[in-house]
Amino acid sequence: MYVDKFESIVLRWMVIILVPALLGTMLVVKDLSTQQKNADPEFNGYVAPSNLGDWIDLARERTVTVSCNEIAGSGFSFDFLPVDKARWSFKRSEETESILLTNYHVIEPCLQAKKLVKIYLDEKKVLEAEIAAFDSARDIAALSIKRKIDPLYSIYYKPYSGYWVMAVGSPFAMDGTTTFGNIINLEDDKIFTSASLNKGNSGGPLVDNEGLVVGMNTGYRAVAQNVNWAIDINALCYKIAICESDTGLLHPIK
C-alpha cells in the first residue's frame, strides 16, 4: 500500500512538472516554426530574400539591353512553366531560340523605320532580334533571338500592396542595374512600385522575393515622389500569349 501511494505521488509530481514543460517546449517550437515561416519568401511576400545576392545574379543574367534606332531600353528572357497552362501566340524553336520581353515603345522606332532591334548581352556581345509579336495597347513586345538564355518565370499568386520587389534593367546604359522597393498599389494592368526606375529601365523585369516576374518595368511619374509602374505579367495573356487556365491568366486577380 505504501509503495503504491509513493508511486502515485511521484507520478503526480511528474505530471505537474513535465506536462507544463512539454507544453512550453511545444509552444516554443511552434513559435520558432511560425517565425521561420514568416521570414520565408515562399510564405511571406513582404520580406526581402535572405539570399538576395543569388537572386540579383539570377535576374541580371537573364536581363539584356535592347537598342533600337539609338533608343536604349531593357528586356529579359521569359518562358512558361507547364503549370502556367500558357504558350506563345507565335511559333518559335525551343532548341535554338529565346524569347525576350520588352516594352513596345522601346522597339516601336524599329517598326516604323524598318530597322533591326539589337540586343546587348552582359558580355557586350551584340545580337540581332526579330520582333515576334507586340501589343501596342498594353506596351508589350516579344523578341526572338537565336541564342539560349535561361528564362525568368511568372508569379503564381496575386500581388499585394507592400510586397517586396526588385527592378532590374539598363538605365542610362548601365547594364544590370538593380533597385529595391515595394508594391505601392495595383490598377488594372499597372503595378505601381517604389523601386526606382529611370530612362532605360523600360522593358526590364520587376521580380518578387523568389525571383519570379511580377511585371515589366515601364515608366515613372516625374512629379511624384518615387512612384513608378510596371505592366502586370498577366497582360501577356491578351495578345502575346495564349493562356488556358481557368481564369485565362497567369496569376489570379482576386
Buried (B, 14 or more C-beta within 10 A) or exposed (E): EEEEEEEEEEEEEEEEEEEEEEEEEEEEEEEEEEEEEEEBBEEEBBBBBEEBEEBBEBBBBBBBBBBBBEBBBBBBBBBBEEEBBBEBBEEBEEEEBBBBBBBBBBBBBBBEEEEBBBBBBBEEEEBEBEBBBBBEEBBBBBBBBEEEBEBBBBBEEBBEEEBBBBBBBBBEEEBBBBBBBBBBEBEEBBBBBBBBBBBBBBBBBBBBBBBBBBBBBBBBEEEEEBBBBBBBBBBBBBBBBBBEBEEEBBBEEE
